[in-house]
Amino acid sequence: MNSIPKLRFPEFKDDWIPLKMRTVVSERSVTSPENVPLYSLTIENGVTPKSKRYERKFLVNNVSGAYKLMKQYDFAFNPMNLRFGALAMHSEKIDVKVSKYYNIFYFSEEVSSQFFEVYLLTNKMIGFYNKMATGSLEEKKRVHFLDFLDFKFPAPTLPEQKKIADFLGAVDEKLRLLRARHDALSEYKKGVMQKIFSQAIRFKADDGSDFPDWEKAEFHDKVELAKEKYNPAKGLESWNSVELESIEQNTGRLISSFDANGLKSLKTKFTQGDVLFGKLRPNLRKFFLADFEGVCSSEIWVLRGSKIVGAFLFYFVQLQKFSYACSKTSGSKMPRADWQFVGSTPFEFPHEDEQQKIADFLSAIDDKISAVASQ
């Protein structure tokens, strides 16, 4: 069956033509020598070095025959998890060994391995693996290698395969650099926050003078736990509602909010500048600086700075020492942070003007992190 893709490089005009997998694929089923690194196939990271923590040689009776060899540009797939995307190419120049339960194969020189590295993990292919999988129990369904070899698909000529692979490779490299920059900025923020809140870094007033020493106070002396309830029966205007699930873990970002009209359960009202903090399973570290008015789940604390700058409070709840105070939970199956304990915990706080300086500085870093994330 001929096929023409919707998006294409203009120099290519020919139809994509049917190609059967077995005509361009060869299996590599070679026992690996012992003196090569042990790797594993993961859905998230592809073919990656096996963590020593999970190395289980002591469970293997015949170690010499326990692993298969993989060479550069070889592919591995896990028959049990192929329908979830457990397939990847080994791109490093070194030989490695992997579990004998993987199927290892490589493409002939008539096609581009880099092209098929992407092609074999497209949504259409994942859907095909799901249809191909066999087994009496859903959790034990697998894709057999012989069935995989019988797959027939439309493919472009080798020059177009290489063009596509080069283009997508350039995109991947751009993404890799952006992720590296994002990670570096995030680590920089952590390090700076540690120095600021340990007072290794201090800010100056606008006139160049020093701010007063930080004062020790119990948390509830600086922060109010807002408890004003929203009752939809009163016919108030539409409010945005924030649930615990709608706050992204660790980032302070809101994934989604929705119209609260029609909600029967009472919710806590919050206003712009309040800090929302998930008290249910506080180790999840869910926090959000509200930039609009709304109502939130009863599993979220609405923290309002009575004697503290709201933006500073947003960074304060991200600190390890605040997380430690919240770890003193009540309940076993569904632990919740204890306000009585957290509220009475003493912390050190800077002058409000220095709080604003700190918040502005950290907010500028967050803006850079968000800009990279958007890219």
N, C-alpha and C positions, 0 to 999 in steps of 0.2 A: 504494500500500500504506500503510495507516494505521499509526501507531506512537506508543507512549506511553513516554517515558523512565522509568527506574527511580527517578531522583532528580529532584524537580521542585518548583518554588515552588507553594505550596498554592492560590494564587488562579487558577491556570491548570488547566483541566479538559479542553479540546479535544484531540483527537488531533493529532499532527503529520501534515501532509499532504504528498504527493509534490510536488516542485518540480523543474523541469528547469533546469539551469544557464543555458542560452541565453536563458531568459525573463527573467532578472534581471541578466545580465552583458552589458556592451558592451566591445568591444576598443578600446584607444587605440593607434593606430599612427601617431604624429605625430613627424616629425623634430624634434629638439630644437634650439633656438637655442644658440649657442656660449657665451653669457654667463650660463649657469646652472651650479651646482656639479655635479661628476661623482660619481656614487654607484655602488655595486655591490651585488649581491644575494649574501648569504652565508647558509649554513645556520645558523651560530652566532648571528649578530647581525642577520639580516634585511637590510633596505635601509639601507646604512650608507655614510658618505663613503669614497670611494676613496682609498686611501693613495697619496701621490705616488710612493712607491717602486715601485708596481705600475702606474702610469699609463703607457700605451704608445701615446701619440698618434703618436709617430714611426713606428710600424708601420702606421698607417692612411693609405691613399693619399688618400681623400676624407673628410677630417675632418668637413666640414659635414653629411654624411649618415651619420655613423658611430654616432650615438646617438639613442635614443628619449626622448621627454619623459614624465616622471611627475609627476602632480599629487597633492596631498594626498588620501589615501584610495584612491589607485590601488594595484593589486596587480601584482606581477611574479612570473613563475615561469620557471625555466630548464628547458626541455624535456628536456635531458639528465640533469638531477639532481632533477627533481620527485619521483621515487620515493624520494629520500633526504631530502626535506623542503625543497628549495630553492624556497620560496614565501613571500612576505611582503607586508605592507601598508606603504606609505609614509605615516607618520603626521604628519610635520612639515608646517608650513604653507607651506613654500617649494616651488617647482618645481625638479626636478632632472633630470639626464640620466643614462641608463643604456645599457648595451650593446644594440645593435640585435638581438642574438640572444635577448633575453628577450621573452616575451609579456607585454604590459601590458594590464590590463583593470580595469574598475571596476563596482561594483554600482549598481543603480537605487535610488531613494529608497524603494522598496517594501519593502526589506529593510535590515538593519543590517550595515554593513561590518565593524564591530567584532566582531559575532557570528561572521561568516564568517572573520575573521582567526584565530580559534581553531578553528572547525569544520573548516576545510580542512587543518589540520595534526594532526587526531586520528589515533590509530593505525589506525582503520578506513579513513580516507581514504588514509593512506600505503599501506595494503594494497591499496586500490583502484588507486592509481597504478601499483603494481608489476604488477598484472594487466593494466592498460591499456597499459603500455609495449610498444612494438614495436621490432624490429630483429634482424638476423641474429646479431650479436655481443652478448653480455651487457653488455660495457662500453660499447656504443654504443646501447643501448636508449633510446628517448625517448617522451615523452607528447606527442602532437600536440594543438594547441589546439582543433581541431575535435572531436576525441574528448573533450576536457575539457568542451567546451560541451554535449555530449550526455549528460553525467552527470545522473542523476535520483536525488534523495535526499529523505528526509522532513525537513520543516522546521516549526518552530513559527510562530505568528503574530508579527507585528512587535513588539507589546508584550512578548511573552515573550522574543523575541530580544534586545531591549534590556535586559530584566531580567537575563538570563544574562550579556550582555556587561558590564553595569555591575558585577555581582558578581565576575566573573573579572578585570575591570580593577582592582577594589579589591584582589584577591588579588595581582595582578601588582605593584601599587604597594607593598604590604606586603613582597613579596619584594625589590623594588628597594631599599627602605630597609634591609632586613636585609643585603643584599649590600653596600650602601654602608658600613654599620656594620662588617661583617666585614672589608672591605677597609681601612677606617680603622684598626681595631684591629691588623690585620696589619702595616700600615705603621708604626704607632706602636711595635709590638714591634721591628721592624727598627731603627728609629731609636734606641730605648732600648738595644738590644743593642750597637749601634755605640758609643754613649757609655759604656756600662758596660765593655766590653772594651778601649776605648781609655783607660780610667780617667778619663774626663772626669766620670763619676759614681762616687762612692765611697760605701760603706755604713759605718755606725758599729756598734760592738759594743753589746750590750744596756746596758752601763753608760755609754754615750755616748763612750767612748774610740775613738781611731782604730785601725784594723787595721794590721798591719805592711805595708811595701811589698811589692808583688808580686815574686816571685822567678822568675828565668829558669831553665828546666830543659828537658831533652829530653823529648819526649812519653812515651817508654818508661820514664822515671824515675818518672812519675806514673800511667801506665796500663799494665795488663797485657793482653796478647792471649791470652785464654783458649783453650785447645786441647783441653779434655777431650772425648773422643768418647763418643757414645751407641751402644751395640751392642744392637740388638733381640734378638739371639740369647741374651742373658743373661736374658731374661724379666723385664725391669724393668716397673714399672707404666706405665700409659698416660701419654704425654707429649704436650703440644701441639707441633706443628711449624710453624715459620715459614719460608716461602720468600721469595726476593727479590721475587717478583711480588705477595706478599701485603702488602707495606709500601707505603703510599701515598707518592708522590713529594712531597718538600718539606714535608710536614705533620707527620711524626712519628707518624702514625696507622697502626694495623694494620687492614687491610681484612678479613682472615680468617686463621684458623689451623685446623689439622686434627689428628686423632689420628695420631700417628707410628707406632703399632703396625704391623708388617708391612713397614716401610721396609727395603730391603736395604742401601742405601748408608749408610756411617757419617756421622753428623751431629754438629755441635758442640753440646755441652750449654751452656745458659745458665741463670742463676738470676735471681731478682727483684733489680732494681737494676742489672743489666748493661745496657749500651747496645749495640744491634745496629746495625751500619753496613754498607751494601752496598759491598763492595770491587769488584765487577764493575761496570764503567761508573760510576765514582763521581760523575760529573757529573750523574747522575740524582738525587743527594741523597736517598737512602733511609736513614732512621734511625728507631730505635724504642727507647724506654725500657721495658724489660721489667718488667711487674708480675705475672709468673707465671714458674714454671719450665718449661723446655721444651728443644727441640732446634731447630737452624736449619740452613739450607743451608750448604754449604761455601763458597758465594760471599758469605757474610756474616761480617764480623768480629764477634767477641764481645769488646767492650771492657769491662774491669773496672777500676774505679778502685782502685789499690793505695794511692795517697796523694792521692786526689781524690774528692770527693763525687759519687756516681753521677748524681744529678739535675743537678748542675752540668756534668758531662761530656756529658749529653744536649744541653745548650745550646752547649757548646763545639764539638761536631762540626758544628753548624749555621753556624759562622763562616766567612766568606769565606777567611780565612787558613788554616783547616784544609782547606777545599775545594781551595785552591791547592796545599797539600802533597800532597793525594791525587791531584792532576792529573798528577803525575810517575808515569805508569803504565808497566807492562810489557805487551807484546802490542799488536798493531795492530788486528786485526779485533774482538777482545773485550778491550779494555783493562781491566786490574785495578790498583787502587792497590797500591803497593809498601810493605809494612810496614817494610822496612829503612830506606827513605827517610823515611817518615812518623814512625816511631819515633825516629829520630835528629834530627828537626827540633826546634829550640828554640822554646819558647813561654813567655809569662809567665803565672804562676798566682798567684791570691790565696791568703791564708790559708784553711784549711778552713772556719773559722767564717764568713768572708766569702763563700766559695763557697756555703754553705748559704743565706745571706741572698739572694744573687743568684738562686739556683735557686728559692727561695720566691717572690721578686718576679716572676720571669718565668713561673713556673707559674700565678700568679694571673691574669696576662694571658692565658695559654693557656686557662685555665678560662672566661674571658669570651668568647674567640674560639670555643671549643667550644660554649658555650651559645647563641651566635648561630647557629652552624652547625646546631645541633639544631633551633632554631626554623625 
